[in-house]
């Protein structure tokens, strides 16, 4: 006798999916390639009577046909973690350690059939670690090692010349943004202070040397750990001029005369002369220098001490005349 098969209220017909068999009194509905969506209520209808039963489809576990492999990739590159699952397009989750990963500029998650991939873009050192793909039934893990790129100099230090008392700037460009560097003068490691200021913004690295002195001249180097660049700083001495020149003076015989002037560079070297004769420290002449203030003291004045006195720096000179007044001869 003819019968009809239904799933729910939908009439079923013979196809690759459904095979209807009938042998004598025995009736069969065969479902091929059973999927989860095939679960439900099935009915056999003879026209006079019907019988119904439910089909429950037990999901197969999603296992890994090909597991994740450990990977090594260079900093700033893109790495691809790849595995294959037993059930095409089954849902999976990706984790780094215990943190679930989501699609972003950093992470690209692709799935085509059984092939599942995680792409990690613009690799950083902190991206290294254990990554896991979880199907819900099974999981597979692999370790990512990030190979650090060497920090090189895209633009090296250049020799610099600057004036005494000014600020000199040495700068260079590195290949990796904000990578740590060390500065040295000769073999001496430099640290931030009033004298030295280290600046770094992205690839640009700078050393500022303030209140330049002649002794600041020399070789400076910037060291990235992988490479170093070196340059020379030349400090151009300011001319030593006279802020206050010598003044002519008059003093009594037997007294002490003080010739006074002021220079622009504190403690700069000066020389004293009487006429063309260079003067030196002795009982007669006392030479004092404190900062910018320079003095010549002439003790126990004699008539022959009168004359022209000159103070000389390497760049300028100032002169004045000393007149010695003769003491009157009195009767004691």
BELDA-V339678 format. One record per residue. N is the residue number from 1. RES is the residue in one letter. PSI is psi in radians with two decimals (none if undefined). D_LAST is the distance of its C-alpha to the last C-alpha in Angstrom with 1 decimal. Layout:
BEGIN
n=N res=RES psi=PSI d_last=D_LAST
n=N res=RES psi=PSI d_last=D_LAST
END
This chain:
BEGIN
n=1 res=X psi=2.43 d_last=170.8
n=2 res=X psi=2.50 d_last=168.0
n=3 res=X psi=2.85 d_last=164.7
n=4 res=X psi=2.51 d_last=161.4
n=5 res=X psi=2.44 d_last=157.9
n=6 res=X psi=2.59 d_last=155.0
n=7 res=X psi=1.97 d_last=151.3
n=8 res=X psi=-2.12 d_last=150.7
n=9 res=X psi=0.02 d_last=152.7
n=10 res=X psi=2.22 d_last=152.2
n=11 res=X psi=2.29 d_last=155.3
n=12 res=X psi=2.53 d_last=154.7
n=13 res=X psi=2.72 d_last=156.3
n=14 res=X psi=2.34 d_last=156.7
n=15 res=X psi=-3.04 d_last=153.7
n=16 res=X psi=-0.50 d_last=151.3
n=17 res=X psi=-0.79 d_last=149.8
n=18 res=X psi=2.25 d_last=152.9
n=19 res=X psi=2.09 d_last=156.1
n=20 res=X psi=2.22 d_last=159.1
n=21 res=X psi=2.51 d_last=161.7
n=22 res=X psi=2.09 d_last=165.2
n=23 res=X psi=1.82 d_last=167.7
n=24 res=X psi=-2.14 d_last=170.6
n=25 res=X psi=-0.09 d_last=169.3
n=26 res=X psi=2.17 d_last=165.8
n=27 res=X psi=2.46 d_last=163.2
n=28 res=X psi=2.49 d_last=159.6
n=29 res=X psi=2.09 d_last=156.5
n=30 res=X psi=2.19 d_last=154.1
n=31 res=X psi=2.14 d_last=150.5
n=32 res=X psi=2.67 d_last=148.7
n=33 res=X psi=1.04 d_last=144.9
n=34 res=X psi=2.31 d_last=144.2
n=35 res=X psi=2.93 d_last=141.0
n=36 res=X psi=-0.59 d_last=139.3
n=37 res=X psi=-0.11 d_last=140.7
n=38 res=X psi=-0.19 d_last=144.2
n=39 res=X psi=2.58 d_last=144.0
n=40 res=X psi=-2.86 d_last=146.2
n=41 res=X psi=2.23 d_last=149.7
n=42 res=X psi=2.48 d_last=152.7
n=43 res=X psi=2.42 d_last=156.3
n=44 res=X psi=2.14 d_last=159.7
n=45 res=X psi=2.11 d_last=162.2
n=46 res=X psi=-0.12 d_last=166.0
n=47 res=X psi=-0.64 d_last=166.9
n=48 res=X psi=-0.42 d_last=168.5
n=49 res=X psi=2.79 d_last=165.7
n=50 res=X psi=2.71 d_last=162.1
n=51 res=X psi=2.50 d_last=159.9
n=52 res=X psi=2.53 d_last=156.1
n=53 res=X psi=2.76 d_last=153.4
n=54 res=X psi=2.45 d_last=149.6
n=55 res=X psi=2.19 d_last=147.8
n=56 res=X psi=2.21 d_last=144.4
n=57 res=X psi=2.10 d_last=142.3
n=58 res=X psi=2.09 d_last=139.9
n=59 res=X psi=2.37 d_last=136.8
n=60 res=X psi=2.53 d_last=136.1
n=61 res=X psi=2.46 d_last=132.6
n=62 res=X psi=1.90 d_last=130.2
n=63 res=X psi=3.00 d_last=129.0
n=64 res=X psi=2.03 d_last=126.9
n=65 res=X psi=-0.56 d_last=128.8
n=66 res=X psi=2.13 d_last=125.5
n=67 res=X psi=2.90 d_last=122.3
n=68 res=X psi=2.55 d_last=118.7
n=69 res=X psi=2.61 d_last=116.8
n=70 res=X psi=2.51 d_last=113.1
n=71 res=X psi=2.66 d_last=111.2
n=72 res=X psi=2.31 d_last=107.9
n=73 res=X psi=2.75 d_last=106.4
n=74 res=X psi=2.57 d_last=103.1
n=75 res=X psi=2.47 d_last=100.7
n=76 res=X psi=-0.09 d_last=101.3
n=77 res=X psi=-3.04 d_last=104.9
n=78 res=X psi=2.34 d_last=108.2
n=79 res=X psi=2.57 d_last=110.2
n=80 res=X psi=2.13 d_last=113.9
n=81 res=X psi=2.25 d_last=115.3
n=82 res=X psi=2.41 d_last=119.1
n=83 res=X psi=2.95 d_last=122.1
n=84 res=X psi=2.39 d_last=125.8
n=85 res=X psi=2.84 d_last=127.9
n=86 res=X psi=-0.31 d_last=131.6
n=87 res=X psi=1.96 d_last=132.4
n=88 res=X psi=2.38 d_last=131.6
n=89 res=X psi=0.28 d_last=129.3
n=90 res=X psi=2.58 d_last=128.9
n=91 res=X psi=2.32 d_last=125.8
n=92 res=X psi=2.82 d_last=122.8
n=93 res=X psi=2.55 d_last=119.2
n=94 res=X psi=2.48 d_last=116.0
n=95 res=X psi=2.60 d_last=113.1
n=96 res=X psi=1.97 d_last=109.7
n=97 res=X psi=-2.10 d_last=109.3
n=98 res=X psi=0.05 d_last=110.6
n=99 res=X psi=2.18 d_last=109.7
n=100 res=X psi=2.36 d_last=112.6
n=101 res=X psi=2.51 d_last=112.0
n=102 res=X psi=2.81 d_last=113.1
n=103 res=X psi=2.36 d_last=113.4
n=104 res=X psi=-3.06 d_last=110.1
n=105 res=X psi=-0.52 d_last=107.9
n=106 res=X psi=-0.80 d_last=107.0
n=107 res=X psi=2.25 d_last=110.5
n=108 res=X psi=2.11 d_last=113.7
n=109 res=X psi=2.12 d_last=116.9
n=110 res=X psi=2.61 d_last=120.1
n=111 res=X psi=2.10 d_last=123.7
n=112 res=X psi=1.85 d_last=126.7
n=113 res=X psi=-2.15 d_last=129.8
n=114 res=X psi=-0.14 d_last=128.9
n=115 res=X psi=2.17 d_last=125.6
n=116 res=X psi=2.34 d_last=122.5
n=117 res=X psi=2.54 d_last=118.9
n=118 res=X psi=2.12 d_last=115.4
n=119 res=X psi=2.23 d_last=112.9
n=120 res=X psi=2.01 d_last=109.2
n=121 res=X psi=2.74 d_last=107.1
n=122 res=X psi=1.07 d_last=103.5
n=123 res=X psi=2.38 d_last=102.9
n=124 res=X psi=2.85 d_last=99.8
n=125 res=X psi=-0.66 d_last=98.7
n=126 res=X psi=-0.13 d_last=99.5
n=127 res=X psi=-0.22 d_last=103.2
n=128 res=X psi=2.59 d_last=103.8
n=129 res=X psi=-2.91 d_last=106.1
n=130 res=X psi=2.25 d_last=109.7
n=131 res=X psi=2.47 d_last=112.1
n=132 res=X psi=2.41 d_last=115.5
n=133 res=X psi=2.21 d_last=118.7
n=134 res=X psi=2.13 d_last=120.9
n=135 res=X psi=-0.11 d_last=124.6
n=136 res=X psi=-0.60 d_last=125.2
n=137 res=X psi=-0.60 d_last=127.4
n=138 res=X psi=2.89 d_last=125.2
n=139 res=X psi=2.68 d_last=121.7
n=140 res=X psi=2.51 d_last=120.0
n=141 res=X psi=2.66 d_last=116.3
n=142 res=X psi=2.69 d_last=114.1
n=143 res=X psi=2.38 d_last=110.4
n=144 res=X psi=2.19 d_last=108.2
n=145 res=X psi=2.23 d_last=105.3
n=146 res=X psi=2.10 d_last=102.8
n=147 res=X psi=2.10 d_last=101.1
n=148 res=X psi=2.30 d_last=97.5
n=149 res=X psi=2.50 d_last=96.7
n=150 res=X psi=2.54 d_last=93.6
n=151 res=X psi=1.91 d_last=90.6
n=152 res=X psi=2.93 d_last=89.9
n=153 res=X psi=1.99 d_last=87.5
n=154 res=X psi=-0.52 d_last=89.3
n=155 res=X psi=2.15 d_last=86.1
n=156 res=X psi=2.90 d_last=83.3
n=157 res=X psi=2.57 d_last=79.5
n=158 res=X psi=2.58 d_last=77.9
n=159 res=X psi=2.51 d_last=74.6
n=160 res=X psi=2.50 d_last=72.0
n=161 res=X psi=2.29 d_last=68.7
n=162 res=X psi=2.74 d_last=66.3
n=163 res=X psi=2.59 d_last=62.8
n=164 res=X psi=2.47 d_last=59.9
n=165 res=X psi=-0.13 d_last=59.7
n=166 res=X psi=-2.99 d_last=63.3
n=167 res=X psi=2.25 d_last=66.5
n=168 res=X psi=2.49 d_last=68.9
n=169 res=X psi=2.15 d_last=72.6
n=170 res=X psi=2.28 d_last=74.9
n=171 res=X psi=2.72 d_last=78.6
n=172 res=X psi=2.96 d_last=82.0
n=173 res=X psi=2.32 d_last=85.7
n=174 res=X psi=2.88 d_last=87.7
n=175 res=X psi=-0.22 d_last=91.5
n=176 res=X psi=2.13 d_last=91.8
n=177 res=X psi=2.31 d_last=90.5
n=178 res=X psi=0.36 d_last=87.7
n=179 res=X psi=2.45 d_last=88.0
n=180 res=X psi=2.46 d_last=84.8
n=181 res=X psi=2.84 d_last=82.3
n=182 res=X psi=2.51 d_last=79.1
n=183 res=X psi=2.47 d_last=76.0
n=184 res=X psi=2.63 d_last=73.7
n=185 res=X psi=1.95 d_last=70.6
n=186 res=X psi=-2.14 d_last=71.3
n=187 res=X psi=0.02 d_last=72.7
n=188 res=X psi=2.12 d_last=70.8
n=189 res=X psi=2.30 d_last=73.1
n=190 res=X psi=2.54 d_last=71.7
n=191 res=X psi=2.69 d_last=72.0
n=192 res=X psi=2.36 d_last=71.6
n=193 res=X psi=-3.00 d_last=68.1
n=194 res=X psi=-0.57 d_last=65.5
n=195 res=X psi=-0.79 d_last=65.2
n=196 res=X psi=2.28 d_last=68.9
n=197 res=X psi=2.15 d_last=71.8
n=198 res=X psi=2.21 d_last=75.4
n=199 res=X psi=2.56 d_last=78.1
n=200 res=X psi=2.15 d_last=81.9
n=201 res=X psi=1.95 d_last=84.7
n=202 res=X psi=-2.02 d_last=88.2
n=203 res=X psi=-0.16 d_last=87.8
n=204 res=X psi=2.20 d_last=84.3
n=205 res=X psi=2.40 d_last=81.4
n=206 res=X psi=2.48 d_last=77.8
n=207 res=X psi=2.16 d_last=74.3
n=208 res=X psi=2.25 d_last=71.3
n=209 res=X psi=1.99 d_last=67.8
n=210 res=X psi=2.79 d_last=65.1
n=211 res=X psi=1.02 d_last=61.4
n=212 res=X psi=2.36 d_last=61.8
n=213 res=X psi=2.85 d_last=59.2
n=214 res=X psi=-0.60 d_last=59.2
n=215 res=X psi=-0.14 d_last=60.2
n=216 res=X psi=-0.21 d_last=63.4
n=217 res=X psi=2.59 d_last=64.8
n=218 res=X psi=-2.88 d_last=67.7
n=219 res=X psi=2.23 d_last=71.4
n=220 res=X psi=2.48 d_last=73.0
n=221 res=X psi=2.59 d_last=76.6
n=222 res=X psi=2.22 d_last=79.2
n=223 res=X psi=2.14 d_last=81.7
n=224 res=X psi=-0.11 d_last=85.1
n=225 res=X psi=-0.55 d_last=86.2
n=226 res=X psi=-0.43 d_last=88.9
n=227 res=X psi=2.78 d_last=86.7
n=228 res=X psi=2.72 d_last=83.1
n=229 res=X psi=2.53 d_last=81.4
n=230 res=X psi=2.54 d_last=78.0
n=231 res=X psi=2.84 d_last=75.6
n=232 res=X psi=2.40 d_last=72.0
n=233 res=X psi=2.17 d_last=69.2
n=234 res=X psi=2.22 d_last=66.6
n=235 res=X psi=2.08 d_last=63.5
n=236 res=X psi=2.08 d_last=61.9
n=237 res=X psi=2.40 d_last=58.1
n=238 res=X psi=2.56 d_last=56.7
n=239 res=X psi=2.43 d_last=54.2
n=240 res=X psi=1.88 d_last=50.6
n=241 res=X psi=3.01 d_last=49.1
n=242 res=X psi=2.03 d_last=45.9
n=243 res=X psi=-0.58 d_last=46.3
n=244 res=X psi=2.11 d_last=42.7
n=245 res=X psi=2.92 d_last=41.1
n=246 res=X psi=2.57 d_last=37.5
n=247 res=X psi=2.49 d_last=35.4
n=248 res=X psi=2.53 d_last=32.8
n=249 res=X psi=2.88 d_last=29.3
n=250 res=X psi=2.35 d_last=25.7
n=251 res=X psi=2.73 d_last=22.7
n=252 res=X psi=2.58 d_last=19.0
n=253 res=X psi=2.37 d_last=17.7
n=254 res=X psi=-0.24 d_last=17.1
n=255 res=X psi=-2.98 d_last=19.4
n=256 res=X psi=2.26 d_last=23.2
n=257 res=X psi=2.45 d_last=25.9
n=258 res=X psi=2.01 d_last=29.3
n=259 res=X psi=2.25 d_last=32.4
n=260 res=X psi=2.41 d_last=35.4
n=261 res=X psi=2.95 d_last=39.2
n=262 res=X psi=2.42 d_last=42.5
n=263 res=X psi=2.84 d_last=45.7
n=264 res=X psi=-0.41 d_last=49.3
n=265 res=X psi=1.92 d_last=50.3
n=266 res=X psi=2.39 d_last=48.3
n=267 res=X psi=0.29 d_last=46.9
n=268 res=X psi=2.66 d_last=48.2
n=269 res=X psi=2.33 d_last=46.6
n=270 res=X psi=2.80 d_last=43.8
n=271 res=X psi=2.64 d_last=41.7
n=272 res=X psi=2.49 d_last=38.3
n=273 res=X psi=2.59 d_last=37.5
n=274 res=X psi=1.96 d_last=34.7
n=275 res=X psi=-2.10 d_last=36.7
n=276 res=X psi=0.09 d_last=39.6
n=277 res=X psi=2.17 d_last=37.8
n=278 res=X psi=2.41 d_last=38.8
n=279 res=X psi=2.56 d_last=36.0
n=280 res=X psi=2.80 d_last=36.4
n=281 res=X psi=2.28 d_last=34.8
n=282 res=X psi=-2.94 d_last=31.9
n=283 res=X psi=-0.49 d_last=28.3
n=284 res=X psi=-0.80 d_last=27.4
n=285 res=X psi=2.27 d_last=30.3
n=286 res=X psi=2.13 d_last=31.8
n=287 res=X psi=2.16 d_last=35.2
n=288 res=X psi=2.54 d_last=36.7
n=289 res=X psi=2.10 d_last=40.2
n=290 res=X psi=1.85 d_last=41.9
n=291 res=X psi=-2.13 d_last=45.3
n=292 res=X psi=-0.17 d_last=44.9
n=293 res=X psi=2.18 d_last=41.1
n=294 res=X psi=2.34 d_last=39.2
n=295 res=X psi=2.54 d_last=35.4
n=296 res=X psi=2.12 d_last=33.1
n=297 res=X psi=2.21 d_last=29.5
n=298 res=X psi=1.94 d_last=27.1
n=299 res=X psi=2.71 d_last=24.1
n=300 res=X psi=1.08 d_last=20.6
n=301 res=X psi=2.39 d_last=21.3
n=302 res=X psi=2.87 d_last=20.8
n=303 res=X psi=-0.62 d_last=21.9
n=304 res=X psi=-0.14 d_last=25.1
n=305 res=X psi=-0.24 d_last=26.0
n=306 res=X psi=2.59 d_last=26.9
n=307 res=X psi=-2.89 d_last=30.7
n=308 res=X psi=2.22 d_last=34.0
n=309 res=X psi=2.46 d_last=34.7
n=310 res=X psi=2.38 d_last=38.3
n=311 res=X psi=2.25 d_last=40.0
n=312 res=X psi=2.35 d_last=43.6
n=313 res=X psi=-3.09 d_last=46.7
n=314 res=X psi=-0.23 d_last=50.0
n=315 res=X psi=-0.35 d_last=51.1
n=316 res=X psi=2.89 d_last=48.2
n=317 res=X psi=2.75 d_last=44.6
n=318 res=X psi=2.49 d_last=41.8
n=319 res=X psi=2.71 d_last=38.7
n=320 res=X psi=2.77 d_last=35.5
n=321 res=X psi=2.44 d_last=32.5
n=322 res=X psi=2.21 d_last=28.9
n=323 res=X psi=2.24 d_last=26.2
n=324 res=X psi=2.12 d_last=22.7
n=325 res=X psi=2.25 d_last=20.1
n=326 res=X psi=2.28 d_last=17.2
n=327 res=X psi=2.47 d_last=13.7
n=328 res=X psi=2.60 d_last=11.9
n=329 res=X psi=1.97 d_last=9.3
n=330 res=X psi=2.78 d_last=6.3
n=331 res=X psi=2.10 d_last=3.7
n=332 res=X psi=none d_last=0.0
END
